[in-house]
Amino acid sequence: MSNDAQTRELTDGFHLVIDALKLNGITNIYGLPGIPVTDLTRMMQAEGMRVISFRHEANAGNAAAIAGFLNGAKGIPGVCLTVSAPGFLNGLVPLANATTNCWPMILISGSSEREIVDLQQGDYEEMDQLAIAKPLCKAAFRVLHAEDIGVGIARAIRAAVSGRPGGVYLDLPAKLFSQTMDALAGKNSLIKVVDPAPRQIPAPESIDRALNLLKGAKKPLILLGKGAAYAQADADIQALVEKTGIPYLPMSMAKGILPDTHPQSAAAARSFVLPEADVVLLVGARLNWLLSHGKGKTWGGKDHKDWGGQKFIQIDIASTEFDSNVRIDAPIAGDIGSSVAALLAGIGNNWAKPSAEWLNAINDKKTKNIAKMAETLAKDPKPMNFHSALNVVRDIFKAHPDTVMVNEGANALDFTRSIVDMYKPRKRLDVGTWGVMGIGMGFAVAAAVETNQRVVAICGDSAFGFSGMEVETIARYNLPVCVVIFNNNGVYRGTDVNPTGGKDVAPTVFVKDSRYEKLMEAFGGVGVYAQTTAELRKGIEEALKSGKPTLINAIIDETAGTESGRITSLNPAAAIKK
């Protein structure tokens, strides 16, 4: 053997994974250490990556998913790293959630060796992870050889962020990490993904068709979904709204693309504009369950399957999304940025604004609803209810518009969405399309890490329970996160009783007056017990000022809240009464 061969520099699977991620701008990793990825996390940190270690993989996965929402338009997906089998399985809910929400996320999991899995020889945490992941994500890949690591990671990135974004699974068997190869050859095997999310320019005829439909509209409406926020085409979307003069309605995660206080916002007249509109432009939104599938009483139909007569224009990068529930009269197949820019070019500077009759009718409804809400918010009952507590939160976000809000729960989600105004895009992060619980702490951690801004998480006490142990993670990394728990002693309410009269409490009831704030104090953070609006206001303001990890236990009237929040209608009723 020659001296050159003896002294040649080698690299291994560990370093190739790290180098491939860094080459593509991925520097934040959310996950848990353990066999076989413990050393990988150590090496990642040693190589300058930020590794945020969680207490449960589901929360790490949620963090990665929302990181993808915040950065995906830049071609950077969120990355979650887990151990094999149980850890991998814990990451599947956030992976499926990311796919459903169209957020680019890569779940990287260690796994058992293929030859053992295929022969079912009973390896440690043996499982065919690739097969299990495939139905729940956009794409799934396995890398068996060190020289293919660059290709595997490049394919995962492109799959996650291109077209309709989503979750991707990347399987890395344990043996892969210790494989060695020539360092120069290894470097040359890595791929920097070029244009990971290429623009898709809409056909000119589709733009003309949409504009002609809008021109003929008597009661036009623009509906902004979370895809519009994801696209980061904020300036053009704002210009589209303002140049046309068309009223707009933001879905929850689209709040802030234009300030919620914008004069064209129809949010305070939602129940009026949806059935009354004759032409609706969907930007980054789908006619799914959140929009009653484009049918039913929400849209002026007689029953849940009845179409209200609206004509729809829909922008979507995937043509398969058109006509999913009702007819789309003017489909625009393209990315949101390119499509909105094309619409703007066609609109020009002399677009005829909607009729005064339509705008005045909306404004009248808005004025009445806002006045009614203001009357409700002005009340200050003891104990607090959702409205009085959120009146405080509303004021604080108005004074601190750069603060990121994380929001989950049933009533805590519904009331916050309708009461608290947002002023800047991508400042409101919530469950999105799938409605999954437990996103709160994972989202809060990632929001703080990815944005370098203060974070306030408004959570119901039930929702908090899914991820509550991650307050230790918040404290460990000293993140500027203030968690506010709306504590009404139970799921929806704290008033249910055991119908048998037995000693067990009702399934929806928690320990009365639980002291959640002590959990944060146990890890060195700040705990606040807030029984009044004044105490709540002081607690949040001090948390924002100090940037210290804080948990506020906000005591809410246990009779406040409704079953399932605003989706009570989805609860099936028993056909037989005993």
N, C-alpha and C positions, 0 to 999 in steps of 0.2 A: 504494500500500500504506500502511495506517495505521501510526502510530507503535506502537500496541498490538500489531499483528501483527509488526512488526519486532523488538520487544523481548520478545515472549512467551518464556517459559522452555520449553526443549525437554528431552526425555530421549531415551535411545536403548535399543536392545536389550540392551546390556551392563548398564545400570543397572536395567532392568526385571527381568531375570533375577535379579539380586542382591536387589532389593527384594522380589520375590515369594518367594524362598527365606527371607529374613529375616522377612518377615511371618508365615511359618508355622513359625517357631522353628528353622529349619535354619541353623546357624552354623558347622558343621564340614564341610569338603569334603575328600575324598580323591581325588587324581588326579595327572595329569602335565600340565605346560604344553607348548604347541606349537601349530602352526597348526591350527585358527583360534581357540584358546581361551587363548593366552598372556596377552593383555591382560585377558581376563576374570579370570584368576587374580590378576593384579596389582590389579585394581579390587576384587575380593572382599576381598583383604587390606587394602586401603586403607579399605574400608567396615567394618572390624572383624570380618570373618569369619576363622576359622582355616582356612588352606589348607595341608594336609599333602601335600607333593609327594614322590611315590615315584620309584623307579628303573624300575618296570615296572607296566603297567596292571593286570595280574592281581592283584598284591599290593594295589594301591589299591582294586580291586574287592572283594577279600576283606575289607579294612578296612571298607569301606562296608557290606558284608553283615553283619558282626558288630556294627557300630554299630546297624544296624536291629534285630538281635536284642535288644540291650541297651535300646533306646529305643522300639521299635515300639509297645509297649503304651501309651506316652504320645502316640501319634499322630505320631511323628517317624521317618521312614525314614532309612537311611544313604544318602549321595549320593556317587557316583563320577563324576569329570569326566575325559573323555579327548579326544584328538584324533580325527580322522577315520580311516577305513578300518583300517589296521593297529592303531592304538590302540584303536579300537572293538572289533575282533576279539579283542584281548587281554582286553578286559573281559567277553567273553561267557561264559567259563567261570565266573567268580564270579557273573555274573548268573543263569545256569542253576542254579548251586549254591544261590543264595539262593532261587530259586523252588522247587526241590526241598525245601529245608529249611524253607520257609515263613517266610523272613526278609524284611522289607520293605526293599528297596533300589531306588534309582533310578540307572540308568546314563544320564548325560547326555553325548552325544558331538556334537562339531562334525561337519559333513558338507558335501559338495559341493552345488552348486545343482541343484535339481530338473530344470530344463530341460536341463542338460548331462548329468545322469545318465540321464534318460529317453531322450535321443537318442544316448547312449553316445558322446559326443564326445571322451572321453579327458581329463577334468579331473584335476587333482592329487588323488591318492588317491580317485578316483571309485569309488563303490560305493552300491548301493541298500541302505543300512544298515537301514532300517525293515523291509524284507521279510526280511532275514536274521535280525533280532532276534526277530520275531514268534513263531516256534516255540519259543523258548527262555525266554520270560518270560510273565508274567501278562497284560500289556497293553503296547502300544507306541503312541506318539504322535509326530507331527511338527508343529512350529510354523513357519509360513511368514511370518507378519506380526507386527510388534511388538505390536499391539493384542491379540493372542491369547496372549501369553506368560503372562499371569496365569491364563488358562483352562488352558493346557497344563500348567503346573506344579501347579495345583490338582487336575487330573484324575490326574496322575501320583502325587501324594501319596495321594489317596483310594484309587486302585487298589492302591497298594503296601500300605497298612495295613488296609484294610477286609476283612471276610470272612476267608477263608484268605489270610494275607499272602503276598507274593512279590515277585519282581523285576519292574521296569517299565523300559522303554526310552523315553527322550525325545530325539528327534532335533532338533538346532538347526543349520540350514544357516548357513554362514559369513556370507552376506549379511544374515541376520536381525540380527546384532549391531550393524551400523552404521545400521540403520533408525532414523529419528527420528519423534517425535510430540510433541504438546503434553504438557508435564509433568503438568499437572493431569488431563488425560484419561488419561494413562498410569497415574497413581496410582489413579484411579477404576477402571481396568481390572483391577487386581490383586484376587485373591480370597484371603481368609483362610478356610481350610477349617474349617467348623463340624462338630464331632463326627466326625472323620475315620474312626474305628473304632467305630461305634455298637454298643451292647450288643444282643445277640440273645437274648431271653428264651426259655428252653425251654418247651415245652408242659407244663402240669401233669400230663397223663396219662403223659408220658414219664418224669417224675420218679417218679410213683407206681409205674410198671412197674419201674423200676430198683430202687427201695427194696424192693418186694415180692420181687424176685429176690435181693437181698442178705439180706433177712430169712430166706429159706429156705436160705441157703448154709451148708454145714457147714465148708467150707475156703475162705473168701473171701480175695481178694488184691487190693490196689490197685497198679496199675502207673502210675508217673509218667514221662511223656516230656518232651522239651525244650519242647513246647508249654506244659506246666504252668509251666516256668520263665519262658518268654516272657510269659505272661499277667500275671505279677506279682500274683497272687492268693494270695500266700504264707501269710498268716494264716488264710484260710479253708481252704486245702488242709491246713494243719497241723491245724486244728480238726477237719476231716473224718476225718483219720487217727486222731487221738487220741480223739475222741468215739465212733467206731465200734470202736476197738481192733483194727481190721483190719491185719494186717502189710502192708507196702508194699515195692515194689521200684522203685528209681529207675534210669532209663536214664542214660547218662553225663552229659548236660548238665542233667539234673534233679537231680543230686547236690547236696546242700546246701539244697534247699527245706526239708527237715528235716535236721538234722545226720546224717551217715552213722553216727554212733555212737548214734543214737536206738534205744531198745529194740525198737521195732516194725519196724526195718529188717530186711528179709530178704535184703539184698544178698549176705551171706556164705553164703546157702543157695539161691542162684538156681536151680541145677540140680535142687534138690529141690522148691521151691514151684511152679515152672511146670507140671510134669506132675501134681502132686498137687492143685492148686487146682481147685475145682469152679465158682466164680463169680469172674470177673476184671473189675474196674472199670478201664477205660483212661482216664486223664486226660492229655490232650495227647500221646498216643502212638498210633501206627498199627501194625497187624499187618503190617509190611513185612519185608524180609529180615533186619533186625536182631533181629526177634522170630520168625524162622523161619516167617513168614507165618501164625502161629497154628496150625501143623500140625507133624507129624513127631515125631521122638524127643524134641525139646526140650519138647514138650507131652504126651508120653506116647503118641504114635502109633507104629504099627509101622514105617512108612516115611515119607519126606519129604512125602507127600501125604495121610497119614492124620490125621484129626482126633482129638484126645485126649478129646473129650467135654465140654470146658469150655463154660460159658455166659458170654457176654461182654456187658458194659455199656460203651458207648463214648460219650464226650463229644467232639463235633466240631462246629465251626461250619458245616461243609459236609456236607450230607446225602449227597452223592455218595461220601463216604469210607466209608460204612457198607457192610458185606457185601463188601468188596474182596477178601477172601481166605477168610474163614469167615463163618458166619451171626452177625450181631450181634443178640442176643436182646432187648436193651433199648437202642436208640439214643436218645441225647439230643442233639438238634440245638440248639446254642446256644453262646455264648462261654463259655469256661472259668470266668471269674469269676462270671457269672450262674448257670451250671449248678451249680457247687459250692455257691454260696450257697443255691440251691433245695434241693439234697440235704441241706444242713445244717439248713434249716428243717424238713424232713420227718423228719429223724433225731431231733430234740429232745434231751432230756437223759436219756432212759431206754432208750437203745438196748442191746440184749443183745449183749454182747461175744462174739467167737468162742469156741469150746470150748477148754478147757484142753488137751485132747488135741492139737488142731491147733497151738496156740501152743507147747506143750512140744516137739512134734516138730520144729518150726522151730528153737527155741532149742537143742535138742540138736545139730542139724546145724550151726548157727552156731558153737556152742562148739567142736566138733571141727574145723571148717574154720579158724576163727580161730587155734586152738592150732597147727594144722599150718602155717599161714602164718607165725605168730610164730616158729616153729622155723626156717623157711626164712630169714626176714628177719634173724634173729639172727646168721647166718653172715656172715663178712667176708672173702671170698676176694680174692686178688690175682692178676691184675687183677680189678676189680669186675665183677659181673654185674648184670643189670637189677634183681634183688631187693635186693641190698645197696645199690646207688645210690639206689633208690627208697625204701628205709628211711630214708635221710637226708632226702629230699624230704618224706616222710610226717611226720617229726618237725617239720620247718620249717613246714609248712602248719598243723599243730596249734598251733604257737606263734604263727603269723601268719595267722589265719583270714580277714582282710580282703584278703589278697593274691590277685590274680587269676591263675589258671593257664591257660595256653594249651598245648595238647597235640596233637601229631601224630606220625605215624610208623606203623609196623606193630607190632613188638614194643614200641616206646616208648609207643605209644598203649594197647595192650592191657594191659600190665603196670601202667602208671600208673593207668588207670581202676579197676583192681581193688585196688590197693595203697594209693593216697593218698586219705585221707578228706577230704571237703569239709564245711564247717560252716555256710556261708551260701549263699544262692541266687545263681545267675548268676556264680559265681566260677570255674567250670570251662567253658572254651570249647574245643571241638574240632571235628572234621570233620563231625559230624552224620550225616545220612542218606546222603548221596551217596558218602561215603568219598573225596572228592577230596584229593589231596596238594598241598602247597604253601601251605596257609593260614597257616602259623605266624607269619611276620614281619608280615604284614598284620594278622592278629588281634591280635598283641602291640602294634603301634602304636596301633590303634584302642582297645584295652582301656585303655591308659595314658591316651590323650586323653579318652575318654568317661567313665572312672570316677575319674580322678585318684588311682588307687591304684598300688602297686607291682605289677609283673607278672613272673611267672616262666614262661618258655616252655620246656617239656620236649619236645625234638625228636629224632627219630632222625637219623643223619647223612645218610641218603638224603633224607628229607623236608626237611631244612634246605636241601639243595642247590637246591630249587625256588625259594626266595625269599631265599637267603643274602645277596645284595647289599643287601638292605634293612637290614642292620646299619648301613650308612652313614646311612640315614634315621633310625634310632634314635639314632645319635650326633649327627646334625645337629640334631635337635630336642631333644637332651639328655633323652630320655625315661627314666623309671625302670624299665627293662626289663632283666631278667637272662635271657639265653638259655643254656640248658643243652643241649649236644649230646651225646647218647649215641653215642659213636664206637666202633663195632665193625668198622670198615674195609670196610663194604659194605652192600648191600641185604639185609636179613634177617640175614646173617652175612658174615664176611670170609674164608671158608674155601673157597669154590668154586674149581675149577681149570679151565683150558682143556682140554677133552677131547682136543683134537688135539695137545697138547704144544707149540703155537705160542707166539710171544712175547707175543701179546695176553693180557691177564688175562681172567678170566671176566667175563661181562656184569654180574654182580652185585657185583664187587669194585672197591673204590676204592684210591687211593694209601694205602699202609700208613702208619699213625701220622701222618695229616694234622694240621697245626697250625692248626686252625680259629680258635683264640683270637687268632692274629696278625691275622686279618681285622678284628676289632674294634679292636685296638691301632692298626692303620693309620689309623683314623679318629678317634683320640683317646680311645677308650673303654678299658675295663679288660679285659684278657685273662687268663684263668686256665687253666693246664694241670693237670688234676686226675687223678692216678693212683690215689688212695686215697679212702676214704669221709671221712676226716678233712679232706683237701684240698677235697673237694667241699662238705662242710658249711661250712667256713670261707669258701669262695668265695661261696656263696649268701647266707650270713649277712652278709658284708661288703657285698654288692651291695644287700641290702635295707636295711641301715643307711645306706649312702651315697646310694642312689638314682641312682648313676652307671650309664650304659649299660655292661653287662658281658656278656661271652661266656665261658662255661666249657666247655672241651673235656674232657669226662668220658670217660676211656678205659675201654671195656667189653671184656671178653673176646670176641675175635672168633668164638669158637665158641658164644657165647650167642645165643639167639634161634632162632626157628623160621620156616620158610618161610611167608610171608604172615601171620605172626602167628597169630591165632585163626580166620582164614578160609581155612585151607589147603584145606578141602573145596571151595572155589570154583575152585580151579585144575583145569582139564581135564587129563586124563592122555592120553598118546599111545596110540592103539589098536594101533599097529604098532611093534614093537621091532626096531631094526636091530643 
